[in-house]
């Protein structure tokens, strides 16, 4: 019986992909993909035309961008690829940066950048992917650095514009500067104090800006953290619950099952790294 693929999408893990002569591949990630042609050559096919890819070239592809990679008819093509999922960078980027990356990745036209083999990012990626089976913290941090360098000035558009200091502007500014991991630890009363809002007005304003309630947003952050730990660590479920902000294991099990439709243990069996 053929084993079903895991639903958990690899993140900050370099994978090697080979395409036979003339074969095509459509990158599909919920976040961003950074890839480098490590052998052979081919083409990047987009709606506006095609671009030739030589050995060493680097491509940055956002989410749903309709980009097809085609190997040359003259020989096979090999790629090193890793994905960056903004929702899993809760302790490293602010909510504003996270929202910018998620919104940009959700655009069908995507943000696509092709860097030449002699660019600084391409040279660094070639050196780093020479040891692509590494998985330590330093290796993952270098992958994030590569991604940011490839993205270039795109992140500058996520800067908050100057607005009068009303309640909505204060809340927007705080959300732009606060990492999701810190927001997950905040109480609603503390958020109200920091934004100088009444609880009723803050509840309405938060929903207007984010699209969901504060409690739902905090739960989403905690669930993202929990699923990351379950898939990538050997921590016990009770330890994952505590690390994700739940003091009660039964409450964690209830919330996780409600969110993913299965228990944490069964979810790990299906999606864990092994």
C-alpha positions as CSV (number, residue, x, y, z in Angstrom):
1,X,0.0,0.0,0.0
2,X,1.3,3.4,-1.0
3,X,2.1,5.6,2.0
4,X,0.2,8.9,2.1
5,X,2.4,12.0,2.0
6,X,2.8,14.0,5.2
7,X,0.6,17.1,5.5
8,X,3.3,18.9,7.3
9,X,5.2,21.1,4.9
10,X,9.0,21.1,5.2
11,X,10.4,24.3,6.5
12,X,14.1,25.5,6.5
13,X,15.1,22.1,5.2
14,X,17.2,21.9,2.1
15,X,16.0,19.2,-0.4
16,X,17.6,18.1,-3.6
17,X,15.3,17.8,-6.7
18,X,16.3,16.2,-10.0
19,X,14.5,16.8,-13.3
20,X,15.0,14.5,-16.3
21,X,15.7,16.3,-19.7
22,X,12.6,18.3,-20.7
23,X,10.7,17.5,-17.5
24,X,8.8,20.2,-15.7
25,X,8.2,21.0,-12.0
26,X,5.7,23.4,-10.4
27,X,6.8,24.7,-7.0
28,X,4.0,24.6,-4.5
29,X,4.5,26.1,-1.0
30,X,2.2,27.9,1.4
31,X,5.1,30.3,2.0
32,X,8.2,31.1,0.0
33,X,10.7,28.9,-1.8
34,X,14.3,29.7,-2.5
35,X,16.0,27.4,-5.0
36,X,19.3,27.1,-6.8
37,X,20.3,25.3,-10.0
38,X,23.2,23.1,-8.7
39,X,23.7,21.1,-11.9
40,X,22.5,21.4,-15.5
41,X,20.4,24.1,-17.0
42,X,16.8,24.9,-17.8
43,X,14.1,27.6,-18.0
44,X,11.8,29.5,-15.7
45,X,8.4,29.7,-17.4
46,X,6.0,32.5,-16.3
47,X,3.0,34.2,-17.8
48,X,5.1,37.0,-19.2
49,X,7.6,34.7,-20.8
50,X,10.5,32.4,-20.1
51,X,14.0,33.0,-18.6
52,X,17.0,30.8,-19.1
53,X,18.5,29.3,-16.0
54,X,22.2,28.5,-15.9
55,X,24.0,26.5,-13.3
56,X,24.3,28.5,-10.1
57,X,21.3,30.7,-10.7
58,X,19.0,31.4,-7.7
59,X,15.2,31.8,-7.8
60,X,12.9,33.3,-5.2
61,X,9.3,32.2,-5.6
62,X,6.3,33.3,-3.5
63,X,3.5,31.0,-2.6
64,X,1.0,30.7,-5.4
65,X,3.1,32.2,-8.1
66,X,2.5,30.2,-11.3
67,X,6.1,29.4,-12.0
68,X,7.2,26.3,-13.9
69,X,10.7,25.1,-13.9
70,X,11.7,23.1,-17.0
71,X,14.9,21.2,-17.5
72,X,16.8,21.6,-20.7
73,X,16.3,18.9,-23.4
74,X,20.1,18.4,-23.4
75,X,20.4,16.9,-19.9
76,X,18.9,16.6,-16.5
77,X,18.7,19.5,-14.1
78,X,19.3,19.4,-10.3
79,X,18.0,21.9,-7.8
80,X,18.6,22.7,-4.1
81,X,15.3,24.0,-2.6
82,X,14.1,25.1,0.8
83,X,10.8,26.6,2.0
84,X,10.3,29.5,4.4
85,X,6.9,29.5,6.2
86,X,6.3,32.9,7.8
87,X,3.9,31.5,10.4
88,X,6.7,29.3,11.8
89,X,9.0,32.3,12.4
90,X,7.0,33.6,15.4
91,X,10.0,34.3,17.6
92,X,12.1,36.0,14.9
93,X,9.9,38.4,12.9
94,X,7.2,40.8,14.0
95,X,3.5,40.5,13.2
96,X,3.8,43.2,10.6
97,X,6.6,41.4,8.8
98,X,4.8,38.1,9.1
99,X,1.6,39.6,7.6
100,X,3.6,41.2,4.7
101,X,5.2,37.9,3.8
102,X,1.9,36.0,4.1
103,X,0.0,38.5,1.9
104,X,2.8,38.7,-0.7
105,X,2.9,34.9,-0.9
106,X,-0.8,34.6,-1.3
107,X,-0.8,36.7,-4.5
108,X,-1.2,34.6,-7.6
109,X,1.3,36.6,-9.5
110,X,3.7,36.2,-6.6
111,X,7.0,38.0,-6.2
112,X,9.7,36.3,-8.3
113,X,13.3,37.2,-8.3
114,X,16.1,35.5,-10.3
115,X,19.7,36.1,-9.2
116,X,22.7,35.4,-11.4
117,X,25.3,32.7,-10.4
118,X,27.8,35.4,-9.5
119,X,25.5,37.3,-7.1
120,X,26.5,37.4,-3.5
121,X,23.4,35.4,-2.5
122,X,24.0,32.7,-5.1
123,X,27.6,32.3,-4.0
124,X,26.5,32.0,-0.3
125,X,23.8,29.5,-1.2
126,X,26.2,27.3,-3.1
127,X,28.6,27.1,-0.2
128,X,25.8,26.5,2.3
129,X,24.1,23.8,0.3
130,X,27.3,21.9,-0.1
131,X,26.4,20.7,3.4
132,X,22.7,20.6,2.8
133,X,22.1,17.6,5.1
134,X,22.9,19.8,8.1
135,X,20.0,20.7,10.3
136,X,21.4,22.6,13.3
137,X,20.4,26.0,14.5
138,X,23.2,27.8,12.9
139,X,22.4,26.2,9.5
140,X,18.7,27.2,9.8
141,X,19.7,30.8,10.7
142,X,21.9,31.0,7.6
143,X,19.0,29.8,5.5
144,X,16.8,32.6,6.9
145,X,19.6,35.1,6.2
146,X,19.8,33.9,2.6
147,X,16.0,34.3,2.2
148,X,16.1,37.9,3.6
149,X,19.0,38.8,1.3
150,X,17.2,37.3,-1.7
151,X,14.1,39.2,-0.8
152,X,16.0,42.5,-0.8
153,X,14.1,45.7,-0.3
154,X,10.7,44.1,-0.6
155,X,10.3,44.1,3.2
156,X,10.6,47.9,3.3
157,X,7.0,48.2,2.1
158,X,5.9,46.7,5.4
159,X,6.9,49.7,7.4
160,X,3.9,51.3,9.1
161,X,2.9,54.7,7.6
162,X,2.7,57.7,9.9
163,X,-0.8,58.2,11.2
164,X,-2.5,60.3,13.9
165,X,-2.1,58.5,17.3
166,X,-5.7,57.3,17.6
167,X,-6.6,53.9,19.1
168,X,-6.4,52.0,15.7
169,X,-3.0,53.5,14.9
170,X,-1.6,52.6,18.3
171,X,-2.9,49.0,18.0
172,X,-1.6,48.7,14.4
173,X,1.8,50.1,15.5
174,X,2.0,47.6,18.4
175,X,1.1,44.6,16.2
176,X,3.6,45.6,13.6
177,X,6.4,45.7,16.2
178,X,5.4,42.7,18.3
179,X,6.7,39.1,17.5
180,X,3.8,36.6,17.5
181,X,5.5,34.6,20.2
182,X,5.2,37.7,22.5
183,X,1.6,38.3,21.6
184,X,0.7,34.7,22.5
185,X,1.9,35.4,26.0
186,X,-0.1,38.7,26.4
187,X,-3.4,38.9,28.2
188,X,-6.2,40.9,26.8
189,X,-6.0,43.3,29.7
190,X,-2.3,43.9,29.2
191,X,-2.9,44.6,25.5
192,X,-5.6,47.1,26.5
193,X,-3.2,48.8,28.9
194,X,-0.4,49.0,26.2
195,X,-2.7,50.5,23.6
196,X,-4.6,52.7,26.2
197,X,-8.0,51.3,25.0
198,X,-11.1,50.2,26.8
199,X,-11.6,46.4,26.5
200,X,-14.8,46.9,24.5
201,X,-13.1,49.3,22.0
202,X,-10.0,47.2,21.8
203,X,-12.0,44.1,21.0
204,X,-13.8,45.8,18.1
205,X,-10.7,47.5,16.8
206,X,-8.6,44.3,16.9
207,X,-11.2,42.4,14.9
208,X,-11.4,45.2,12.4
209,X,-7.6,45.2,11.9
210,X,-6.8,41.5,12.1
211,X,-10.1,39.9,10.9
212,X,-10.5,37.7,13.9
213,X,-10.7,38.1,17.7
214,X,-7.7,38.5,19.9
215,X,-8.4,35.1,21.5
216,X,-8.6,33.4,18.1
217,X,-5.4,35.1,16.9
218,X,-3.6,34.0,20.0
219,X,-4.9,30.4,19.6
220,X,-3.7,30.3,16.0
221,X,-0.2,31.4,17.1
222,X,-0.1,28.7,19.8
223,X,-1.4,26.0,17.5
224,X,1.3,26.9,14.9
225,X,3.9,26.6,17.6
226,X,2.5,23.3,18.9
227,X,2.4,21.7,15.4
228,X,6.0,22.8,14.8
229,X,7.2,21.2,18.0
230,X,5.2,18.0,17.4
231,X,6.6,17.6,13.9
232,X,10.3,18.5,14.6
233,X,11.1,17.5,18.2
234,X,10.8,14.5,20.5
235,X,9.3,16.6,23.3
236,X,6.4,14.9,25.2
237,X,2.9,16.1,24.4
238,X,2.7,17.7,27.9
239,X,5.9,19.6,27.3
240,X,4.6,20.8,23.9
241,X,1.5,22.0,25.7
242,X,3.5,24.0,28.2
243,X,5.8,25.4,25.6
244,X,2.8,26.5,23.5
245,X,1.3,28.4,26.4
246,X,-1.2,25.9,27.8
247,X,-1.0,25.1,31.5
248,X,-3.6,22.4,31.2
249,X,-2.9,19.3,29.1
250,X,-6.6,18.5,28.7
251,X,-7.3,22.0,27.4
252,X,-4.4,21.7,25.0
253,X,-5.7,18.3,23.7
254,X,-9.2,19.8,23.3
255,X,-8.0,22.9,21.4
256,X,-5.6,20.9,19.2
257,X,-8.3,18.4,18.3
258,X,-10.7,21.1,17.6
259,X,-8.2,22.9,15.3
260,X,-6.7,19.9,13.4
261,X,-9.4,17.2,13.8
262,X,-7.2,14.7,15.5
263,X,-5.3,14.3,18.8
264,X,-1.7,15.7,19.1
265,X,-0.3,12.2,19.4
266,X,-2.0,10.9,16.2
267,X,-1.1,14.2,14.4
268,X,2.6,13.6,15.3
269,X,2.5,10.0,14.0
270,X,1.2,11.2,10.6
271,X,3.3,14.4,10.2
272,X,6.4,13.9,12.4
273,X,9.9,13.7,11.1
274,X,10.3,10.2,12.5
